[in-house]
């Protein structure tokens, strides 16, 4: 029996074929584009505006340089920038839009609470996502598409602990921390790092994000009789803590990690910042040629001095460039895979700023610094070896320069 001709079935088949072709075209579109799309999803307003603006400027400076030098695999980077408003929910929505726009890689957010929410979207789309967030939990989710441009707390805090114990010789420590993902992660990491030393934590003092009055937390630190205080909070709150510590006559060591001695904190705290000491993964004051060159270029482009966040964004783009060139094609999944275990040197990529190695989780390790604020500026006072050289003691800058 012959099946009767049905024009509707043929039409239905044609529509299915068109839809299938469109799907294939959409999937392949990211590789067929004439530019390499990057999404800058960062904090331009709200509590993270300082960090986000610096990060954005660093990314855009690197993109401008790379494009002027011929791009990557013959193609230029193209960036779009959107503001998370320092809100995790907004960050998630913007990441979804970036996925729809078929970007090759995402930079940001910088705040740990935001990247913890938004990275589920970039993971689902298999898009490499670079973040300046430091919370240890970010890279503990088994996400193969998340990569740091800064130390994780579990890399940085052992270095801080080594300095507190070996150099300041503090036997007791008070900790003032911000009660959010960033602060609680830092608290857990510094406690873990100090557990095997003879430095004991005698006070854990919680503060709120955006807190204005630090009189009570500082009073608790003083009443603990600790030999030193460790301050771990966001920029504005760190400055307020420094001012209150000086107001209440604190003369013992004030130690932190990266943010405490950032330029924004120094500007806000004024003279109260002098004497504060912090471990920093990146500083524009480091006596390293590639970093000095970056500082000069950044200041020329933006008329101010970058903090560590600008360096994170800048070096992150160069890490992406190195990974793409190693893969040899524009394949997001392959690029993410090669980033795990990737070693990038300043000999080939000066824009990476310091020799760096990424591990299987997307965390990085490299040499770092201890800095002290003197006369309103960071001064490098010691070089700190990579964590995988933990048996090597902290070196003073005098030793490091020999």
N, C-alpha and C positions, 0 to 999 in steps of 0.2 A: 504494500500500500504506500502510495506516495504522500509525503507530508505536504500539506498545502502551504503555499508561500505566505509568509507573514511579514509584511514590511516593517511592522513595529519591532519584531525581534531583531531584524537586521539593524534598525536604528538604535536599539538598545545595545547591541554588540559594539556599534561604532562609538557610542558614548563611553562605553567601558574602556575601549582602547584609548580614546582621547584622555580619559582620566588617568589611566595607567601611565601614559607617556608624560603627562603633566607631573605626576608623582616622581617619576625618574628624573625629570628635568629639575624639579625642585631639590631633590636629594643631591644631585650633582652640581647644583648651582654654585655652591661655595667654592668649588674647585675651578669653575669656568669663569668666575668673575675676573675682571681686569685689574682689580685692586684687592688687597688683603684687608678685610674689614676688621677693625678692632672696636670694641665697646668699652668706653670709660664709664663705669658705673660707680660713682664716688660721692662723698659727702661734700657738697658745696654750701650747705646751710645747716643750721642746728649745731649741736655740740661737737660734731666732727669736722666742721668747716675748715679749720686750720690744717688738719692732717690731710683732708681730701683735696684741698686746693693745691697743696704742695705735691701730692701724689700725681694729680692730673697734669700739673705743669712739667713734672719730670717725664711722664709718659709722652707728652706732646713734644718736648725738647728732643727726646730720643727718636721719635718718629720723623721729625723734621730733618735730623741729621742723617738718618738711614735713607730716607727718600732722596735727599740731596746727593747721596753717595751711590745712587742707582737702585735702591730698594733691596728686596730679597727675592732671589730667583727671577730677577727681571721685573718684578711687580712692586708697586708702591703700597705702603700702608695707608689706610683711610680710617680716621677715627671719628667717632661720635661720642659726645659727653652728655651724661644725664645726672641729675642731682637726686640722691637718695633721701635728702633732707634729714640724714642721720636716723632714718626710720627703717627698721628691718622689713616691714611689710611693703614699703615703697620699693626697697631694694629688690625684693623678690619679684614684684611686678615688672620692674625695669629689666630684670634679667630675662623674664619671659619674653619681653618685647625684643630684646637683643637676639634671643634664640630665633624668633620669627623673622628677624632681619638677616639670618644666616651669617652671623659674624664668625670669623675664624678663631678669635680669642677674646676673652673678657679680662679687663683690669679693674679690680675692686670688687666689692667695697673694701674700705680700710678698717672699719670698726668690726671687731670680732663678732658681736651680736648680730650684725647685718649679714656678714658672709656665712655665718652658720645657718641662716635661713635661706639665703639666695642661692647658695652653691648646689642645692638639690636640682635646680632648674638647669644649670650649666652641665651638671653631671648627666642628667637625663638626655641632654642633646649631644653629649660627648664633645663638649667644647672646653679646651684648656682655659682655666680660670686662675689668674694671678691675684694674690691678695697681700695687703700689708698687715692683716690681722695677726696677732701674736698668741691668742688663746691656744693652749696646748690641744684642746679638744677638736680644733678645726681639722687637723690631719689624722685624727684617730677614728674617723668615720669610714675608712676604707674607700675613700673617694679617689679614683685614679686620675681625676682631671683637676685637682686643686694643687696649686703650687705657691709657695711663699716667696715674698721678696724681702722678708725679714726673718730673724731667728724666731723659732717657736720658743715659748716660755721654758720648755724642757731642755732646750739647748742653751738659752741665755742664763737661766737662773743658776745652774751649776757654776758658771763663770763668775757670777755675782757672789755666790756663796764662797767660792775659793778666795775672792778678794777680801770679803768681810772677815773670813777666818784667818787667812794667812798674812794679810797686810795690815788691816786695822786692828787685828788681834782682839776684836770684841768678843767677850764671853757671853754677853746677854744682848738681846735685840728686841726692840718694839717694832711692830709692823702696822702702818696705817695704809689701808687699801680701800678701793672703791668696790662697792657691793654689786658687781655685774659680772658677766661672763669673763671679761678681761681681768678684772680684779681678783675674782675668786680663783681663776686659773693660775694667776701669778702667785697668790697666797699658797695654793697647794704645791706649786713647783718649788718655791723658795724653801718651804718647810721640808719637802723631800730632799732637796739639795743640802740642807744644813743638818739633816738627821744623823749623818755619819761623822759630823764634826763635834768639837766641844763648845760651839756657839749655841746657846739655848734661846729659844723664843719665849719671852716672858709676857708679851702682850700682843693680842691680835685685835686691832681696832678698826671696825667697819665704818665706812662713810658712804653717803649716797652720791650717785651721779648728779652733778649740778649743785652739790652742796656749797653753800656760801660761807657759813660760820664754822671755822675749824678750831674754835677755842676749847671745846670739850674734848675732841680727839687728841689735841696736843697736850692738854692737861693730863689725860690718861697715860700718854707716852712718858711724860715727866714723872708721874707718880709710880711708874713701873721701875724707875731707877736703872733703865737699860743703858748699856754702854754706847749704843748707837740706835738710830731709827731708820727703818727702811720705808720709803714713801712710794706707793704704787697706785697712781690714779691718772686721770686724763689731764690735758694741758691746764685748763683754767683752775681745776681743783688742786693740782700740784702747786701752782703758783700761790694759791690761797694758803695751802698748808705751809709752804716755806715762809710766807709773811708772818703767819701766826707762830711758827716755831721761833723765829727771831724775836717777835714781840714778847713772847713768854721767856726769853732769855736762854733758849737752848744753845749750848756751845759744843755739844758732842757731835760726832760724825752724822751727817745726813746723807744717806745712800739711796740710790734708785736704779732704775733700768730704762735707758733710752729717753723716755718722755720727760723725766725729772729735770734734765739739763737741756732740753730742746730750746731753740731760740725763742719760740713763742712764750714758753714758761719764763725764760730769763727776762724777756721784755715786760711781762706782766708782774713778775716778782720784784724787779729792780734789784737793789742792793741785797735784798734778802736771799737772792739766789747764789751770791758769792759764797764759795766754800762747799756747795753741794757737789757730790760725787756720784757718777753713774756709769754703769756699763752701757756702751753703745755699740751696736753692730756696724753702724755707719755714721760718720761725721765729716762734714766738709772741712774740718780743721785738721784732719789726719795728714801726716807728712808723706803722702803718697802721690806721685805725679798724676796718675789718672784721676784721682779725686780732686786735686788742685785744679786740673783742667776743667772738670765738670763744674766746679764752683764758679770759675770765671765765666763759663758759657751761660750758666743759669742766671748769674747776676746781670750779665749783659742783656739777656732775653727778658727778664722779669723785674729788674731794678730792685731786687732784694736778695738776701742770702737764703738759700734753701736749708731746710732742716732734713732730718733723716728720711722723712716721707717722700720728699722730692727725689732723693737718691734711690729709694725703693722702686718708685715708678719707672725711673730712667733705666736702672739696671735690669728691671724685669723685662722691658722690651728687648734689650740686648740678649737676655737669656732665651726669649722666644726666637729671635733671629738665629741664634746659634743652633737651636734645636731644629728649626726648619731647614737650615742649610745642611745639617747632618743627615736628616731624612732625605733631602734632595727633591722633595715634592710637597705640594700643599695638601697634606693629609692630616687632619686634626687628630685622629686617633693614633696615628704613627708618631706624630710630634709629641703627644702626651706620653706615649710609651717611652720614647727616647729621652725625655726629660728626667725620668727616673734613673738615677745613677750618672747623669750627665755631669761632666767636669768642664768648666769654662774658664779659660785663663785670659788675663789681660794682655798677654802677648799677641793673641789673635783678635780678641774683642776688648779693646780698652774700655768700652762703654759698660762692661760688667763691673768696673771700678776696682774689684778685688777678686783674686782667684776664688772660685766657689765650686761646691759640689752639692748636687741634690741627691737625697736618699730615696728609698723605695716608697716613702710616704709623701714625698713632695716637699719635705723640709730641707733646709740648706745649712751648711756649715762652712765657716771660713774664719780667718783671723778677725779679731775685734779689738775694742779699746776700752780703757777706763779714762774718763775725762773728769776734770774739775772746773767749775765755773770760777774764773778769776777776772776781776774788773769787767764783769758783764759779758764775758766771752768764754766759750769752751776752750780748755787747753788739754791736750792729750797728755796724760801722766803715766800711762802704762799700756803696753801691748799685751793682749790676751790671746794665747794660741787657740787653734780650733779645738772643739770639744774632744775629738778623737786623739788629741795629744794631751789628755787630761793629766798625764804624769808630769807635764812640763809646768813649772811654776810661772806665775804672772811675772812678766818682765817689765822693768821700768823703761821708759823711753830712752834713757841713756844707754841701757844695755841693748835695747832693740836696734839702735842706730849704729852699733859697732860692726 
